[in-house]
Amino acid sequence: MPVFKTPFNGYAVKFSPFYEHRLAVATAQNFGILGNGRVHVLDLSPAGPISEFAAFDTADAVYDLSWSESHDSLLVAAVADGSVKLYDLSLPPPSNPVRSLHEHTREAHSADYNPVRRDSFITGSWDDTIKLWTIDRPTSVRTFKEHAYCVYSATWNPRHADVFASASGDCTVRIWDVREPGSTMILPAHEFEILSCDWNKYDDCVIATASVDKSIKVWDVRSFRVPLAVLNGHSYAVRKVKFSPHRGSFIASCSYDMTVCLWDYMVEDALIGRYDHHTEFTVGVDMSVLVEGLLASAGWDELVYVWQHGTDPRAP
């Protein structure tokens, strides 16, 4: 399956919800510590290598990105200088970004478009806040500030337009409803920093969390005293966790142990796939909404892999 070499270290990868052949990659120079960033938009060809459709340079590292759910050409990026940049692929590169929103006071680390109310998105930052934006406003609609440490991940509920979750270095996941003045639930999910969270696409009460403690936990927010499942198998911090858009019990994860894992949290032997194709920290993973079993990963080895579950990502 195809592999693409980026000039910088990979941070995030996202499949387009509109085109099965397209994905976007967030990258950062010098492992994201100091230097520039670049957003790559890549196209998969049925028989050949990955080609670059577009690229956008930034003055700082790009940590995350999210495709618009309403416009096939719109992409939002979370940047280390605290800015949130909106790109329009239908316009020439000099016209981009079409907007740069600069309200976060520290690194913007997470971006997620609302899949239900498709004109809005959220960003999470190391300034401990989450901000709600709409694409037609130059300023944020609202700021959510309750976390006591960096917000590493914020993600919308797949069915409720007003509900999202945030994962923080304060060891909690908070559930929010934008109609309410504060968070509606605090989940003390791990004893160490929580780096990622994601909602189940088939059960809007189920959420997965990933932590520095090397574990993934699956929770039912209606009854969260005990997790539904604890998935152990990574040997270092779990950087990102994603529920499958095709199978309700499938979860993909990636870790500083350089692997991508696939899990079925409903069965006893939950680990159903382990891929060790990266040679550096693996920090980005995604599953295609349009092609079942198609995975993509990005790592600090400057490589982006796309492969079908059950095959070797390195196989030509």
C-alpha positions as CSV (number, residue, x, y, z in Angstrom):
1,M,0.0,0.0,0.0
2,P,1.1,3.6,-0.5
3,V,3.5,5.6,1.6
4,F,4.3,9.3,1.5
5,K,7.4,11.0,2.8
6,T,6.8,14.5,4.3
7,P,9.7,17.0,4.9
8,F,8.6,17.4,8.5
9,N,7.5,15.1,11.4
10,G,3.9,13.9,11.1
11,Y,1.4,14.9,13.8
12,A,-2.1,14.1,12.5
13,V,-3.8,12.4,9.5
14,K,-7.5,12.7,8.5
15,F,-9.4,11.1,5.7
16,S,-11.8,13.4,3.7
17,P,-15.5,12.7,4.4
18,F,-16.2,13.5,0.7
19,Y,-13.5,11.8,-1.3
20,E,-12.3,8.2,-0.6
21,H,-9.0,9.0,-2.2
22,R,-8.1,12.1,-0.3
23,L,-6.5,12.7,3.1
24,A,-4.9,15.6,5.0
25,V,-1.7,15.5,7.1
26,A,-0.5,17.9,9.8
27,T,3.3,18.1,10.2
28,A,5.8,20.0,12.2
29,Q,9.5,20.8,11.9
30,N,12.0,19.6,14.6
31,F,9.4,17.3,16.2
32,G,7.1,20.2,16.9
33,I,9.4,21.9,19.4
34,L,10.6,24.8,17.2
35,G,10.2,25.7,13.6
36,N,7.7,25.7,10.8
37,G,4.7,23.5,10.0
38,R,3.0,22.3,6.8
39,V,-0.5,21.0,5.9
40,H,-0.4,18.4,3.2
41,V,-3.5,17.4,1.2
42,L,-2.7,14.0,-0.4
43,D,-4.5,12.0,-3.1
44,L,-4.4,8.2,-3.3
45,S,-4.2,6.7,-6.8
46,P,-5.8,3.3,-7.3
47,A,-2.6,1.7,-8.6
48,G,0.3,3.9,-7.8
49,P,1.9,6.2,-5.3
50,I,0.4,9.0,-3.2
51,S,0.5,12.4,-4.9
52,E,0.3,15.8,-3.2
53,F,-2.8,17.8,-4.2
54,A,-1.9,20.9,-2.2
55,A,0.4,22.0,0.6
56,F,0.2,25.0,2.9
57,D,3.2,26.3,5.0
58,T,2.8,27.7,8.4
59,A,5.2,29.7,10.6
60,D,4.7,27.2,13.5
61,A,4.0,23.5,13.9
62,V,0.6,22.1,12.9
63,Y,-0.7,19.7,15.5
64,D,-4.1,18.7,14.2
65,L,-6.7,19.3,11.5
66,S,-10.3,18.5,10.6
67,W,-12.3,18.5,7.4
68,S,-15.4,20.5,7.1
69,E,-18.6,18.3,7.1
70,S,-20.4,20.7,4.7
71,H,-17.8,21.9,2.2
72,D,-15.6,19.3,0.5
73,S,-12.8,21.9,0.0
74,L,-12.6,23.3,3.6
75,L,-10.0,22.3,6.1
76,V,-9.3,23.7,9.6
77,A,-5.8,23.4,11.2
78,A,-4.7,23.8,14.8
79,V,-1.3,25.6,15.0
80,A,1.3,25.8,17.7
81,D,1.2,29.6,17.8
82,G,-2.3,29.4,19.1
83,S,-3.9,30.2,15.8
84,V,-6.6,28.2,14.0
85,K,-6.4,28.4,10.2
86,L,-9.1,27.8,7.7
87,Y,-8.0,26.6,4.2
88,D,-10.1,26.4,1.0
89,L,-8.7,23.9,-1.5
90,S,-10.8,25.4,-4.3
91,L,-8.7,28.6,-4.1
92,P,-5.1,29.0,-5.2
93,P,-2.4,28.7,-2.5
94,P,-1.7,32.4,-2.3
95,S,-5.3,33.0,-1.3
96,N,-4.9,30.7,1.7
97,P,-5.5,30.6,4.6
98,V,-8.9,32.2,4.0
99,R,-9.0,32.9,7.7
100,S,-6.6,32.9,10.7
101,L,-8.3,32.9,14.1
102,H,-6.0,33.9,16.9
103,E,-7.6,33.7,20.3
104,H,-5.9,30.8,22.1
105,T,-3.0,32.1,24.2
106,R,-1.0,28.9,23.9
107,E,-0.6,26.0,21.3
108,A,-3.8,25.0,19.6
109,H,-3.7,21.2,19.8
110,S,-7.0,19.8,18.6
111,A,-9.7,20.6,16.0
112,D,-13.0,18.9,15.2
113,Y,-15.8,19.9,12.9
114,N,-19.4,19.3,14.1
115,P,-20.8,16.4,12.1
116,V,-24.4,17.4,12.9
117,R,-24.4,21.2,12.9
118,R,-22.0,21.5,10.0
119,D,-21.1,25.1,10.2
120,S,-19.3,24.9,13.5
121,F,-16.1,23.4,15.0
122,I,-14.2,23.3,18.2
123,T,-10.6,23.7,19.1
124,G,-8.7,22.6,22.2
125,S,-5.6,24.3,23.4
126,W,-2.7,24.1,25.9
127,D,-4.2,27.3,27.4
128,D,-6.6,24.8,29.1
129,T,-9.6,26.0,27.1
130,I,-11.9,24.8,24.3
131,K,-13.3,27.3,21.9
132,L,-16.4,27.0,19.7
133,W,-16.3,28.7,16.3
134,T,-18.6,29.0,13.3
135,I,-17.2,29.5,9.8
136,D,-19.0,32.8,9.2
137,R,-17.7,34.6,12.4
138,P,-14.2,36.1,12.8
139,T,-14.3,35.5,16.6
140,S,-15.2,32.5,18.7
141,V,-18.8,31.9,19.8
142,R,-17.8,30.8,23.3
143,T,-14.9,29.6,25.4
144,F,-15.1,26.6,27.7
145,K,-12.7,26.9,30.7
146,E,-12.8,24.4,33.5
147,H,-9.8,22.1,32.8
148,A,-6.8,22.7,35.1
149,Y,-4.3,21.7,32.5
150,C,-3.7,21.4,28.7
151,V,-6.7,20.3,26.6
152,Y,-5.2,17.7,24.2
153,S,-8.3,16.6,22.5
154,A,-11.9,17.8,22.0
155,T,-14.4,15.9,19.9
156,W,-18.1,16.3,19.0
157,N,-20.7,13.7,19.8
158,P,-21.7,12.1,16.5
159,R,-25.4,12.5,17.0
160,H,-26.0,15.4,19.3
161,A,-25.2,18.8,17.7
162,D,-24.6,20.5,21.1
163,V,-22.6,17.9,22.9
164,F,-18.8,17.4,22.9
165,A,-16.1,15.8,25.1
166,S,-12.7,17.1,26.0
167,A,-9.6,15.2,27.3
168,S,-7.0,16.9,29.4
169,G,-3.7,16.6,31.2
170,D,-5.7,17.1,34.4
171,C,-6.6,13.4,34.1
172,T,-10.3,14.1,33.4
173,V,-12.6,13.9,30.4
174,R,-15.4,16.5,30.6
175,I,-18.7,16.3,28.7
176,W,-20.1,19.6,27.6
177,D,-23.4,20.8,26.2
178,V,-23.1,24.2,24.6
179,R,-26.5,25.2,25.8
180,E,-25.4,24.7,29.4
181,P,-23.2,27.2,31.4
182,G,-20.6,24.6,32.5
183,S,-19.6,21.0,31.8
184,T,-22.4,18.5,32.4
185,M,-20.1,15.6,33.5
186,I,-16.6,15.1,34.8
187,L,-15.1,11.7,34.1
188,P,-11.9,10.9,36.2
189,A,-10.9,8.4,33.6
190,H,-7.2,7.9,34.3
191,E,-4.7,8.6,37.0
192,F,-2.3,10.1,34.4
193,E,-2.7,12.6,31.6
194,I,-5.4,11.8,29.0
195,L,-4.2,12.5,25.5
196,S,-7.2,11.6,23.4
197,C,-10.8,10.8,23.4
198,D,-13.4,9.7,20.8
199,W,-17.1,8.9,20.7
200,N,-18.5,5.6,19.5
201,K,-20.2,6.3,16.1
202,Y,-23.0,3.8,16.8
203,D,-23.7,4.4,20.5
204,D,-23.6,8.1,21.5
205,C,-23.3,7.3,25.2
206,V,-20.0,5.4,24.7
207,I,-16.6,7.1,24.7
208,A,-13.0,5.9,24.6
209,T,-10.1,7.6,26.4
210,A,-6.3,7.1,25.9
211,S,-3.7,8.0,28.4
212,V,-0.1,8.3,29.3
213,D,-0.7,5.2,31.5
214,K,-0.5,3.2,28.3
215,S,-4.1,2.1,28.4
216,I,-7.3,2.8,26.5
217,K,-10.6,2.7,28.5
218,V,-14.1,2.5,27.1
219,W,-16.9,4.2,29.1
220,D,-20.6,4.5,29.2
221,V,-21.4,8.0,30.2
222,R,-24.7,6.9,31.8
223,S,-22.9,4.8,34.3
224,F,-19.2,5.6,34.5
225,R,-18.0,4.2,37.9
226,V,-16.4,1.2,36.1
227,P,-15.2,1.2,32.5
228,L,-16.9,-1.1,30.0
229,A,-13.4,-2.2,28.9
230,V,-9.7,-1.6,29.6
231,L,-7.5,-2.2,26.7
232,N,-3.8,-2.9,27.5
233,G,-1.2,-3.7,24.9
234,H,0.7,-0.5,24.2
235,S,4.1,-0.2,26.0
236,Y,4.2,3.6,26.0
237,A,1.7,6.5,26.2
238,V,-1.3,6.1,23.8
239,R,-1.4,9.2,21.7
240,K,-4.6,8.9,19.8
241,V,-7.8,6.8,19.8
242,K,-10.4,6.6,17.1
243,F,-13.7,4.6,16.9
244,S,-14.4,2.9,13.6
245,P,-17.0,4.5,11.4
246,H,-18.1,1.1,10.2
247,R,-18.0,-1.2,13.3
248,G,-19.3,-0.1,16.6
249,S,-16.9,-2.1,18.7
250,F,-13.7,-1.4,16.7
251,I,-11.1,1.1,17.9
252,A,-7.8,2.2,16.3
253,S,-5.0,3.6,18.4
254,C,-1.4,4.8,18.0
255,S,1.3,5.2,20.6
256,Y,4.8,6.5,21.4
257,D,5.7,2.7,21.2
258,M,5.7,3.3,17.4
259,T,2.7,1.0,16.8
260,V,-0.8,1.3,15.5
261,C,-3.3,-1.1,17.2
262,L,-6.8,-2.2,16.3
263,W,-9.1,-3.4,19.0
264,D,-12.5,-5.0,19.4
265,Y,-13.5,-3.9,22.9
266,M,-16.5,-6.3,23.0
267,V,-14.4,-9.5,22.9
268,E,-12.1,-11.0,25.4
269,D,-8.9,-11.0,23.3
270,A,-9.5,-7.4,22.3
271,L,-6.3,-6.7,20.4
272,I,-7.1,-7.8,16.8
273,G,-4.2,-6.1,14.9
274,R,-0.8,-4.6,15.7
275,Y,1.2,-2.7,13.1
276,D,4.8,-1.7,13.7
277,H,5.6,-0.1,10.4
278,H,6.8,3.3,11.9
279,T,10.3,3.7,13.2
280,E,9.5,6.8,15.4
281,F,6.7,7.9,17.7
282,T,3.3,7.3,16.0
283,V,1.1,10.2,16.8
284,G,-1.6,10.2,14.1
285,V,-4.1,7.6,13.1
286,D,-7.5,7.7,11.2
287,M,-10.0,5.3,9.7
288,S,-11.8,6.1,6.4
289,V,-15.5,6.8,6.6
290,L,-15.9,5.9,2.9
291,V,-13.8,2.7,2.7
292,E,-14.2,0.1,5.4
293,G,-11.0,-1.1,6.9
294,L,-8.8,1.6,5.3
295,L,-6.4,3.0,7.8
296,A,-3.9,5.9,7.7
297,S,-1.1,6.7,10.2
298,A,1.5,9.5,10.6
299,G,4.6,9.5,12.7
300,W,7.8,11.4,13.6
301,D,9.6,9.3,11.0
302,E,8.1,11.7,8.4
303,L,6.1,8.9,6.8
304,V,2.4,8.7,6.1
305,Y,1.1,5.2,5.5
306,V,-2.3,4.1,4.1
307,W,-3.3,0.5,4.2
308,Q,-6.1,-2.0,4.4
309,H,-6.6,-3.7,7.8
310,G,-5.1,-7.2,7.6
311,T,-2.4,-6.2,5.1
312,D,1.2,-5.1,5.7
313,P,1.5,-1.3,5.5
314,R,5.0,-1.6,4.1
315,A,4.1,-4.0,1.3
316,P,4.4,-2.4,-2.1
